């Protein structure tokens, strides 16, 4: 035992054992039925709904003392949500934490998949706000449940078609619906559609927890995850015209940062760990502020 | 039966259960793959230590448990499970959250267990089958979610009709039962999502 009653006034990883058992049973069913949303008795957590209570409950139920935990919020290890949840598990479970993707055994994420490819020994836990991909099209749970039961996903395609009719292309850029293993249509949580291809055939187990909506679902490793599309409007991820301004990475998801009130802006890696590791390895972007070079770093000149 | 006669459960309920769960979760996420599951449990025979560890990890007052014929013959098994988990024993396999079977040669027809519904396919039985060996180099070829390409698994002993029934079970997807196969010190899973493509 690593713990003493002095340092811990509650159970390991906060949740009581009965709650963990209930969540563990839901996780096993979720893995057995990829993409199906298993109802679970979500608990009140010491943080408000919308702050990742679903993901926290899933993480708390799988976490062990030997795990190394990484928490990201929109790709960043250093924003409020990530720091708070990492601190929560440091305090309640005493587990080691890290920001390095490859060191982590459990990664809890809000709306990104790390750029570093995941391995078979890792588990990715998503925080999910609205687990039902058709909720905004059909508010009645009884109806959407029937649609999943009958594999009646026409409504989802109508939504994507309306995008094309209105904008000329599928304008959905995040929470882009996927079909898991050819059966269930699933909301990948509000990750940018850029990350959808990373879900397909991933060697890591992916677990999704929605606290307020009380659902857990999963994508097992090596499972087919297909983004919905049309033959004449195939699925495509976002592309960026310029590389990361700090580490010069290409083919990664970039965040836009406004620099001034004259239209100046820069694009930087959304995955902060990936960006830091690249810079540590000597990669330099346009605005990385390398002291050995005297580049003009004051302007973000863009049309 | 005197309370003093009941063998102990997990020495460390929190961490032993967590360890066992992660092993079971890994097994479920990688159908057919054989995982080590060491446990110090000494449950009353014929309940095996691995099957016992799975039940202590997952069963409680919210679940129902159906015991196979061989296990019901020894009342100490039910007493031990009731004492440690508080689970509700049922005689109707169609109502069971979990089913533990010590003699897989005498597995009832799978249709007798809860299959879940199309609306709620998760409301189905998880079967814990005690086997003697798990051989990943023999047996039928498996494919599906969790399997990189194909895998093989031959649990033994099993009734002759097992693979035929398991294939029908997979055809029911998303309904159907899930299997946890417990051999001494080892565990493997066969969820309903796994397709049994060839061999028997």
Boltz contact constraints between the chains, C-beta under 6 A:
constraints:
  - contact:
      token1: [A, 12]
      token2: [B, 14]
      max_distance: 6.0
  - contact:
      token1: [A, 18]
      token2: [B, 60]
      max_distance: 6.0
  - contact:
      token1: [A, 21]
      token2: [B, 60]
      max_distance: 6.0
  - contact:
      token1: [A, 24]
      token2: [B, 21]
      max_distance: 6.0
  - contact:
      token1: [A, 25]
      token2: [B, 58]
      max_distance: 6.0
  - contact:
      token1: [A, 28]
      token2: [B, 28]
      max_distance: 6.0
  - contact:
      token1: [A, 29]
      token2: [B, 122]
      max_distance: 6.0
  - contact:
      token1: [A, 31]
      token2: [B, 28]
      max_distance: 6.0
  - contact:
      token1: [A, 31]
      token2: [B, 29]
      max_distance: 6.0
  - contact:
      token1: [A, 32]
      token2: [B, 178]
      max_distance: 6.0
  - contact:
      token1: [A, 32]
      token2: [B, 191]
      max_distance: 6.0
  - contact:
      token1: [A, 32]
      token2: [B, 192]
      max_distance: 6.0
  - contact:
      token1: [A, 32]
      token2: [B, 193]
      max_distance: 6.0
  - contact:
      token1: [A, 33]
      token2: [B, 121]
      max_distance: 6.0
  - contact:
      token1: [A, 33]
      token2: [B, 174]
      max_distance: 6.0
  - contact:
      token1: [A, 34]
      token2: [B, 145]
      max_distance: 6.0
  - contact:
      token1: [A, 38]
      token2: [B, 122]
      max_distance: 6.0
  - contact:
      token1: [A, 64]
      token2: [B, 18]
      max_distance: 6.0
  - contact:
      token1: [A, 145]
      token2: [B, 119]
      max_distance: 6.0
  - contact:
      token1: [A, 149]
      token2: [B, 118]
      max_distance: 6.0
  - contact:
      token1: [A, 149]
      token2: [B, 119]
      max_distance: 6.0
  - contact:
      token1: [A, 181]
      token2: [B, 145]
      max_distance: 6.0
  - contact:
      token1: [A, 205]
      token2: [B, 29]
      max_distance: 6.0
  - contact:
      token1: [A, 220]
      token2: [B, 29]
      max_distance: 6.0
  - contact:
      token1: [A, 220]
      token2: [B, 145]
      max_distance: 6.0
  - contact:
      token1: [A, 220]
      token2: [B, 146]
      max_distance: 6.0
  - contact:
      token1: [A, 221]
      token2: [B, 29]
      max_distance: 6.0
  - contact:
      token1: [A, 221]
      token2: [B, 146]
      max_distance: 6.0
  - contact:
      token1: [A, 222]
      token2: [B, 147]
      max_distance: 6.0
  - contact:
      token1: [A, 222]
      token2: [B, 148]
      max_distance: 6.0
  - contact:
      token1: [A, 223]
      token2: [B, 145]
      max_distance: 6.0
